[in-house]
Amino acid sequence: MKKPSKLLLLLLIFAAPIAFGAESTKTPDALAALKDYKPTSPQINRAELDALLAKPDQLLIIDLRRPDEIGSIGGFPVYLNIQFSELEKSLDFIPKDRTIVTVSNHAGRSGQTADLLTKKGFKVAGWVGAQYYEAEGGKLTKIAPPAPKPAKKHKH
């Protein structure tokens, strides 16, 4: 297996429990504080993100949205999904040798996460809102959930 494939496999293995096991339990006050947060890390526009996406072996996209948000709005072809509330517990799973871009819908969670990761010593290019990226003409990937399997008929 090639090295990028191993990394992708590891990211998917570690991201699956985080992506599907954690739902946001933020109080209205916590959500309001997050919305009012002003990040110090740079916001990335579509052209800047497209340039980073052209070098996938050097990039890690951390998408902070819930799986239902990614499914309904769309996302990027490869990403690590970590819920904002689980970020501190997941730092050991994030590689430090890649440039990181954090993603949320309108960049509230991603801006705060970019600042936190920068303080923790990660190489962070900046943050982006997926809906801002799409409004600038960027293409988001939409993955339809698989259809349920038909029930098996039992032989008597």
N, CA and C atoms as a LAMMPS dump frame, in Angstrom:
ITEM: TIMESTEP
0
ITEM: NUMBER OF ATOMS
468
ITEM: BOX BOUNDS ff ff ff
-5.0000000000000000e+02 5.0000000000000000e+02
-5.0000000000000000e+02 5.0000000000000000e+02
-5.0000000000000000e+02 5.0000000000000000e+02
ITEM: ATOMS id mol type element x y z
1 1 1 N 0.841 -1.174 0
2 1 2 C 0 0 0
3 1 3 C 0.887 1.239 0
4 2 1 N 0.537 2.253 -0.775
5 2 2 C 1.328 3.474 -0.836
6 2 3 C 1.152 4.278 0.449
7 3 1 N 2.125 5.115 0.756
8 3 2 C 2.1 5.893 1.986
9 3 3 C 0.85 6.776 2.114
10 4 1 N 0.448 7.552 1.077
11 4 2 C -0.768 8.358 1.231
12 4 3 C -2.001 7.507 1.514
13 5 1 N -2.051 6.308 0.94
14 5 2 C -3.192 5.434 1.18
15 5 3 C -3.219 4.967 2.626
16 6 1 N -2.05 4.673 3.194
17 6 2 C -1.994 4.255 4.602
18 6 3 C -2.463 5.388 5.507
19 7 1 N -2.024 6.613 5.212
20 7 2 C -2.431 7.752 6.017
21 7 3 C -3.938 7.947 5.924
22 8 1 N -4.476 7.863 4.72
23 8 2 C -5.916 8.016 4.538
24 8 3 C -6.663 6.946 5.322
25 9 1 N -6.2 5.714 5.245
26 9 2 C -6.83 4.625 5.977
27 9 3 C -6.798 4.888 7.481
28 10 1 N -5.652 5.316 7.987
29 10 2 C -5.552 5.627 9.416
30 10 3 C -6.499 6.753 9.81
31 11 1 N -6.566 7.794 8.981
32 11 2 C -7.463 8.907 9.286
33 11 3 C -8.91 8.451 9.317
34 12 1 N -9.29 7.618 8.367
35 12 2 C -10.662 7.124 8.334
36 12 3 C -10.965 6.237 9.535
37 13 1 N -10.008 5.401 9.926
38 13 2 C -10.21 4.536 11.084
39 13 3 C -10.403 5.358 12.348
40 14 1 N -9.555 6.364 12.524
41 14 2 C -9.66 7.186 13.733
42 14 3 C -10.835 8.148 13.682
43 15 1 N -11.222 8.578 12.492
44 15 2 C -12.299 9.569 12.371
45 15 3 C -13.673 8.947 12.515
46 16 1 N -13.839 7.693 12.138
47 16 2 C -15.164 7.081 12.152
48 16 3 C -15.84 7.152 13.521
49 17 1 N -15.16 6.746 14.609
50 17 2 C -15.845 6.836 15.903
51 17 3 C -16.14 8.276 16.295
52 18 1 N -15.279 9.176 15.915
53 18 2 C -15.486 10.579 16.249
54 18 3 C -16.627 11.144 15.426
55 19 1 N -16.634 10.828 14.131
56 19 2 C -17.63 11.388 13.222
57 19 3 C -19.031 10.914 13.539
58 20 1 N -19.18 9.648 13.897
59 20 2 C -20.511 9.11 14.054
60 20 3 C -20.943 8.946 15.496
61 21 1 N -20.018 9.112 16.434
62 21 2 C -20.373 8.882 17.819
63 21 3 C -20.633 10.136 18.621
64 22 1 N -20.315 11.265 18.092
65 22 2 C -20.414 12.489 18.884
66 22 3 C -21.408 13.457 18.277
67 23 1 N -22.333 13.889 19.055
68 23 2 C -23.258 14.937 18.638
69 23 3 C -22.997 16.157 19.504
70 24 1 N -23.235 17.302 18.962
71 24 2 C -22.991 18.531 19.692
72 24 3 C -23.999 18.675 20.826
73 25 1 N -23.499 18.977 22.012
74 25 2 C -24.358 19.179 23.166
75 25 3 C -24.117 20.571 23.729
76 26 1 N -23.901 21.51 22.876
77 26 2 C -23.595 22.866 23.303
78 26 3 C -24.861 23.565 23.815
79 27 1 N -24.684 24.361 24.856
80 27 2 C -25.783 25.161 25.373
81 27 3 C -25.945 26.385 24.487
82 28 1 N -27.095 27.053 24.538
83 28 2 C -27.256 28.273 23.742
84 28 3 C -26.188 29.321 24.049
85 29 1 N -25.749 29.428 25.319
86 29 2 C -24.706 30.394 25.676
87 29 3 C -23.381 30.037 25.01
88 30 1 N -23.039 28.743 24.981
89 30 2 C -21.793 28.304 24.359
90 30 3 C -21.84 28.556 22.86
91 31 1 N -22.988 28.308 22.229
92 31 2 C -23.123 28.561 20.796
93 31 3 C -23.017 30.053 20.48
94 32 1 N -23.598 30.884 21.338
95 32 2 C -23.51 32.334 21.13
96 32 3 C -22.072 32.806 21.262
97 33 1 N -21.336 32.277 22.236
98 33 2 C -19.931 32.651 22.415
99 33 3 C -19.115 32.237 21.196
100 34 1 N -19.392 31.075 20.656
101 34 2 C -18.695 30.587 19.474
102 34 3 C -18.98 31.496 18.277
103 35 1 N -20.22 31.916 18.142
104 35 2 C -20.62 32.784 17.024
105 35 3 C -19.935 34.142 17.11
106 36 1 N -19.711 34.642 18.325
107 36 2 C -19.093 35.953 18.525
108 36 3 C -17.573 35.915 18.503
109 37 1 N -16.98 34.739 18.417
110 37 2 C -15.531 34.59 18.433
111 37 3 C -14.915 35.225 17.195
112 38 1 N -13.844 35.973 17.367
113 38 2 C -13.112 36.596 16.253
114 38 3 C -11.75 35.92 16.136
115 39 1 N -11.565 35.054 15.126
116 39 2 C -10.3 34.322 14.998
117 39 3 C -9.122 35.225 14.637
118 40 1 N -7.949 34.831 15.113
119 40 2 C -6.721 35.544 14.735
120 40 3 C -6.03 34.857 13.567
121 41 1 N -6.359 33.576 13.324
122 41 2 C -5.816 32.863 12.159
123 41 3 C -6.465 33.413 10.896
124 42 1 N -5.784 33.311 9.752
125 42 2 C -6.337 33.887 8.522
126 42 3 C -7.503 33.081 7.949
127 43 1 N -8.46 33.809 7.385
128 43 2 C -9.529 33.169 6.624
129 43 3 C -8.975 32.878 5.233
130 44 1 N -9.293 31.708 4.703
131 44 2 C -8.8 31.301 3.392
132 44 3 C -9.925 31.444 2.379
133 45 1 N -9.627 32.053 1.237
134 45 2 C -10.638 32.158 0.192
135 45 3 C -10.548 30.957 -0.743
136 46 1 N -11.433 30.923 -1.727
137 46 2 C -11.496 29.779 -2.635
138 46 3 C -10.174 29.55 -3.367
139 47 1 N -9.579 30.604 -3.925
140 47 2 C -8.332 30.451 -4.69
141 47 3 C -7.22 29.885 -3.817
142 48 1 N -7.117 30.368 -2.586
143 48 2 C -6.084 29.877 -1.67
144 48 3 C -6.323 28.408 -1.311
145 49 1 N -7.587 28.045 -1.052
146 49 2 C -7.884 26.657 -0.716
147 49 3 C -7.665 25.752 -1.92
148 50 1 N -8.06 26.195 -3.102
149 50 2 C -7.828 25.388 -4.301
150 50 3 C -6.337 25.132 -4.516
151 51 1 N -5.499 26.125 -4.238
152 51 2 C -4.047 25.948 -4.367
153 51 3 C -3.542 24.91 -3.367
154 52 1 N -4.066 24.923 -2.158
155 52 2 C -3.68 23.929 -1.147
156 52 3 C -4.2 22.538 -1.528
157 53 1 N -5.417 22.47 -2.061
158 53 2 C -5.999 21.188 -2.461
159 53 3 C -5.213 20.549 -3.607
160 54 1 N -4.484 21.351 -4.365
161 54 2 C -3.678 20.829 -5.474
162 54 3 C -2.474 20.029 -4.97
163 55 1 N -2.186 20.101 -3.675
164 55 2 C -1.066 19.364 -3.072
165 55 3 C -1.615 18.505 -1.931
166 56 1 N -2.429 17.49 -2.258
167 56 2 C -3.101 16.719 -1.204
168 56 3 C -2.162 15.975 -0.255
169 57 1 N -0.949 15.67 -0.71
170 57 2 C -0.005 14.966 0.161
171 57 3 C 0.563 15.86 1.251
172 58 1 N 0.307 17.162 1.163
173 58 2 C 0.822 18.117 2.153
174 58 3 C -0.295 18.732 3.001
175 59 1 N -1.544 18.383 2.713
176 59 2 C -2.698 19.049 3.313
177 59 3 C -3.536 18.093 4.159
178 60 1 N -4.087 18.635 5.236
179 60 2 C -5.088 17.931 6.026
180 60 3 C -6.246 18.895 6.26
181 61 1 N -7.418 18.513 5.8
182 61 2 C -8.625 19.305 6.059
183 61 3 C -9.306 18.691 7.263
184 62 1 N -9.541 19.515 8.272
185 62 2 C -10.283 19.072 9.445
186 62 3 C -11.652 19.732 9.377
187 63 1 N -12.674 18.897 9.159
188 63 2 C -14.047 19.378 9.056
189 63 3 C -14.708 19.199 10.413
190 64 1 N -15.181 20.289 10.986
191 64 2 C -15.734 20.282 12.337
192 64 3 C -17.245 20.118 12.367
193 65 1 N -17.829 19.915 11.215
194 65 2 C -19.29 19.815 11.139
195 65 3 C -19.764 18.406 11.472
196 66 1 N -21.024 18.334 11.897
197 66 2 C -21.653 17.039 12.145
198 66 3 C -21.835 16.308 10.815
199 67 1 N -21.883 14.977 10.838
200 67 2 C -22.09 14.227 9.599
201 67 3 C -23.333 14.67 8.818
202 68 1 N -24.421 15.03 9.522
203 68 2 C -25.619 15.462 8.807
204 68 3 C -25.394 16.793 8.086
205 69 1 N -24.56 17.673 8.636
206 69 2 C -24.245 18.938 7.967
207 69 3 C -23.417 18.687 6.707
208 70 1 N -22.441 17.808 6.823
209 70 2 C -21.596 17.48 5.674
210 70 3 C -22.442 16.83 4.585
211 71 1 N -23.332 15.932 4.984
212 71 2 C -24.184 15.239 4.021
213 71 3 C -25.141 16.159 3.301
214 72 1 N -25.727 17.108 4.018
215 72 2 C -26.721 17.982 3.387
216 72 3 C -26.096 19.149 2.627
217 73 1 N -24.978 19.672 3.101
218 73 2 C -24.351 20.836 2.473
219 73 3 C -23.251 20.419 1.503
220 74 1 N -22.526 19.377 1.844
221 74 2 C -21.398 18.922 1.032
222 74 3 C -20.097 19.244 1.725
223 75 1 N -19.045 18.599 1.246
224 75 2 C -17.739 18.788 1.866
225 75 3 C -16.642 18.631 0.842
226 76 1 N -15.492 18.254 1.325
227 76 2 C -14.318 18.11 0.478
228 76 3 C -14.034 16.629 0.291
229 77 1 N -13.347 16.266 -0.801
230 77 2 C -13.17 14.849 -1.122
231 77 3 C -12.537 14.018 0
232 78 1 N -11.571 14.554 0.702
233 78 2 C -10.924 13.829 1.8
234 78 3 C -10.759 14.793 2.966
235 79 1 N -11.162 14.352 4.145
236 79 2 C -11.06 15.214 5.316
237 79 3 C -11.08 14.345 6.561
238 80 1 N -10.653 14.926 7.653
239 80 2 C -10.761 14.302 8.963
240 80 3 C -11.913 15.013 9.658
241 81 1 N -12.898 14.264 10.094
242 81 2 C -14.059 14.854 10.748
243 81 3 C -13.91 14.712 12.256
244 82 1 N -13.818 15.847 12.935
245 82 2 C -13.749 15.87 14.396
246 82 3 C -14.767 16.891 14.865
247 83 1 N -15.641 16.483 15.749
248 83 2 C -16.61 17.422 16.307
249 83 3 C -15.874 18.439 17.175
250 84 1 N -16.307 19.677 17.119
251 84 2 C -15.661 20.749 17.867
252 84 3 C -15.528 20.391 19.347
253 85 1 N -16.571 19.786 19.907
254 85 2 C -16.556 19.441 21.331
255 85 3 C -15.561 18.326 21.663
256 86 1 N -15.086 17.584 20.655
257 86 2 C -14.159 16.475 20.86
258 86 3 C -12.719 16.822 20.478
259 87 1 N -12.479 18.044 20.053
260 87 2 C -11.178 18.42 19.507
261 87 3 C -10.035 18.201 20.489
262 88 1 N -10.165 18.688 21.694
263 88 2 C -9.079 18.58 22.677
264 88 3 C -8.689 17.114 22.91
265 89 1 N -9.672 16.203 22.915
266 89 2 C -9.406 14.786 23.133
267 89 3 C -8.799 14.122 21.904
268 90 1 N -8.857 14.766 20.748
269 90 2 C -8.435 14.158 19.481
270 90 3 C -7.099 14.674 18.962
271 91 1 N -6.432 15.529 19.694
272 91 2 C -5.196 16.156 19.214
273 91 3 C -4.119 15.138 18.839
274 92 1 N -4.047 14.019 19.547
275 92 2 C -3.024 13.009 19.249
276 92 3 C -3.234 12.333 17.897
277 93 1 N -4.439 12.422 17.344
278 93 2 C -4.744 11.802 16.056
279 93 3 C -4.438 12.711 14.871
280 94 1 N -4.111 13.949 15.136
281 94 2 C -3.883 14.925 14.068
282 94 3 C -2.387 14.977 13.752
283 95 1 N -2.016 14.679 12.499
284 95 2 C -0.59 14.711 12.152
285 95 3 C -0.036 16.137 12.163
286 96 1 N 1.171 16.285 12.674
287 96 2 C 1.8 17.604 12.737
288 96 3 C 2.64 17.918 11.507
289 97 1 N 2.778 16.946 10.583
290 97 2 C 3.624 17.173 9.411
291 97 3 C 2.846 17.687 8.197
292 98 1 N 1.584 17.988 8.372
293 98 2 C 0.77 18.485 7.261
294 98 3 C 0.266 19.886 7.554
295 99 1 N 0.026 20.626 6.49
296 99 2 C -0.607 21.93 6.618
297 99 3 C -2.099 21.687 6.834
298 100 1 N -2.671 22.363 7.8
299 100 2 C -4.065 22.134 8.185
300 100 3 C -4.937 23.311 7.766
301 101 1 N -6.122 22.97 7.251
302 101 2 C -7.184 23.941 7.019
303 101 3 C -8.39 23.421 7.787
304 102 1 N -8.999 24.272 8.598
305 102 2 C -10.182 23.881 9.351
306 102 3 C -11.426 24.377 8.618
307 103 1 N -12.495 23.572 8.69
308 103 2 C -13.722 23.853 7.949
309 103 3 C -14.937 23.738 8.853
310 104 1 N -15.846 24.683 8.717
311 104 2 C -17.189 24.58 9.286
312 104 3 C -18.121 25.231 8.266
313 105 1 N -19.389 25.399 8.581
314 105 2 C -20.318 25.959 7.589
315 105 3 C -20.028 27.423 7.282
316 106 1 N -20.014 28.244 8.334
317 106 2 C -19.782 29.676 8.168
318 106 3 C -18.549 30.146 8.918
319 107 1 N -17.691 29.233 9.272
320 107 2 C -16.368 29.496 9.828
321 107 3 C -16.343 29.867 11.305
322 108 1 N -17.423 29.746 12.034
323 108 2 C -17.381 30.003 13.473
324 108 3 C -16.518 28.976 14.201
325 109 1 N -16.833 27.712 14.026
326 109 2 C -16.07 26.636 14.667
327 109 3 C -14.673 26.53 14.076
328 110 1 N -14.56 26.73 12.76
329 110 2 C -13.255 26.536 12.125
330 110 3 C -12.261 27.633 12.497
331 111 1 N -12.711 28.849 12.679
332 111 2 C -11.804 29.924 13.091
333 111 3 C -11.242 29.688 14.479
334 112 1 N -12.102 29.3 15.388
335 112 2 C -11.657 29.042 16.757
336 112 3 C -10.725 27.831 16.795
337 113 1 N -11.031 26.815 16.012
338 113 2 C -10.188 25.618 15.977
339 113 3 C -8.826 25.922 15.37
340 114 1 N -8.8 26.732 14.306
341 114 2 C -7.52 27.107 13.693
342 114 3 C -6.623 27.785 14.729
343 115 1 N -7.193 28.683 15.523
344 115 2 C -6.409 29.366 16.562
345 115 3 C -5.905 28.384 17.617
346 116 1 N -6.766 27.47 18.046
347 116 2 C -6.373 26.489 19.056
348 116 3 C -5.248 25.593 18.542
349 117 1 N -5.388 25.085 17.303
350 117 2 C -4.363 24.207 16.752
351 117 3 C -3.033 24.94 16.57
352 118 1 N -3.091 26.202 16.185
353 118 2 C -1.873 27.003 16.051
354 118 3 C -1.164 27.103 17.402
355 119 1 N -1.924 27.365 18.45
356 119 2 C -1.349 27.459 19.796
357 119 3 C -0.752 26.134 20.256
358 120 1 N -1.281 25.029 19.745
359 120 2 C -0.794 23.692 20.131
360 120 3 C 0.375 23.233 19.252
361 121 1 N 0.848 24.087 18.336
362 121 2 C 2.027 23.758 17.556
363 121 3 C 1.779 23.137 16.191
364 122 1 N 0.543 23.121 15.721
365 122 2 C 0.243 22.581 14.403
366 122 3 C 0.473 23.646 13.331
367 123 1 N 0.761 23.184 12.104
368 123 2 C 0.943 24.088 10.957
369 123 3 C -0.437 24.368 10.364
370 124 1 N -0.994 25.521 10.668
371 124 2 C -2.344 25.856 10.228
372 124 3 C -2.273 26.962 9.179
373 125 1 N -2.798 26.665 7.992
374 125 2 C -2.849 27.678 6.929
375 125 3 C -3.962 28.678 7.215
376 126 1 N -5.053 28.202 7.798
377 126 2 C -6.173 29.077 8.106
378 126 3 C -7.473 28.298 8.173
379 127 1 N -8.572 29.027 8.064
380 127 2 C -9.896 28.446 8.209
381 127 3 C -10.782 28.883 7.057
382 128 1 N -11.837 28.099 6.832
383 128 2 C -12.767 28.403 5.745
384 128 3 C -14.168 27.95 6.147
385 129 1 N -15.146 28.666 5.636
386 129 2 C -16.538 28.241 5.752
387 129 3 C -16.908 27.535 4.458
388 130 1 N -17.414 26.308 4.545
389 130 2 C -17.755 25.547 3.341
390 130 3 C -18.766 26.303 2.484
391 131 1 N -19.706 26.97 3.117
392 131 2 C -20.72 27.693 2.35
393 131 3 C -20.14 28.956 1.711
394 132 1 N -19.14 29.579 2.335
395 132 2 C -18.45 30.707 1.702
396 132 3 C -17.669 30.22 0.486
397 133 1 N -16.989 29.072 0.638
398 133 2 C -16.218 28.49 -0.458
399 133 3 C -17.134 28.205 -1.65
400 134 1 N -18.287 27.634 -1.377
401 134 2 C -19.235 27.318 -2.445
402 134 3 C -19.784 28.6 -3.078
403 135 1 N -20.052 29.626 -2.271
404 135 2 C -20.551 30.901 -2.804
405 135 3 C -19.527 31.568 -3.717
406 136 1 N -18.237 31.295 -3.498
407 136 2 C -17.17 31.844 -4.348
408 136 3 C -16.956 30.993 -5.597
409 137 1 N -17.803 29.978 -5.809
410 137 2 C -17.691 29.139 -7.001
411 137 3 C -17 27.815 -6.785
412 138 1 N -16.596 27.53 -5.552
413 138 2 C -15.948 26.253 -5.263
414 138 3 C -16.953 25.112 -5.28
415 139 1 N -16.492 23.948 -5.651
416 139 2 C -17.358 22.76 -5.728
417 139 3 C -17.209 21.914 -4.471
418 140 1 N -18.323 21.674 -3.808
419 140 2 C -18.338 20.78 -2.655
420 140 3 C -18.775 19.403 -3.123
421 141 1 N -18.268 18.383 -2.467
422 141 2 C -18.612 17.005 -2.796
423 141 3 C -19.792 16.586 -1.942
424 142 1 N -20.823 16.098 -2.594
425 142 2 C -21.981 15.591 -1.854
426 142 3 C -22.002 14.084 -1.997
427 143 1 N -22.044 13.41 -0.88
428 143 2 C -22.054 11.958 -0.858
429 143 3 C -23.419 11.509 -0.363
430 144 1 N -24.135 10.822 -1.23
431 144 2 C -25.448 10.319 -0.843
432 144 3 C -25.272 9.093 0.044
433 145 1 N -26.065 9 1.108
434 145 2 C -25.962 7.806 1.949
435 145 3 C -26.398 6.585 1.148
436 146 1 N -25.813 5.434 1.442
437 146 2 C -26.187 4.233 0.705
438 146 3 C -27.638 3.852 0.985
439 147 1 N -28.28 3.285 -0.015
440 147 2 C -29.664 2.818 0.163
441 147 3 C -29.666 1.633 1.119
442 148 1 N -30.726 1.483 1.892
443 148 2 C -30.778 0.333 2.8
444 148 3 C -30.799 -0.966 1.995
445 149 1 N -30.172 -1.97 2.559
446 149 2 C -30.154 -3.275 1.901
447 149 3 C -31.525 -3.932 2.063
448 150 1 N -31.967 -4.625 1.005
449 150 2 C -33.26 -5.312 1.131
450 150 3 C -33.166 -6.419 2.173
451 151 1 N -34.266 -6.643 2.846
452 151 2 C -34.31 -7.693 3.865
453 151 3 C -34.112 -9.039 3.196
454 152 1 N -33.36 -9.903 3.858
455 152 2 C -33.108 -11.242 3.328
456 152 3 C -34.316 -12.13 3.629
457 153 1 N -34.658 -12.934 2.657
458 153 2 C -35.744 -13.881 2.857
459 153 3 C -35.173 -15.144 3.499
460 154 1 N -35.836 -15.624 4.506
461 154 2 C -35.385 -16.843 5.198
462 154 3 C -36.032 -18.058 4.56
463 155 1 N -35.245 -19.094 4.386
464 155 2 C -35.773 -20.362 3.874
465 155 3 C -36.306 -21.17 5.042
466 156 1 N -37.465 -21.78 4.824
467 156 2 C -38.046 -22.593 5.895
468 156 3 C -37.885 -24.016 5.626
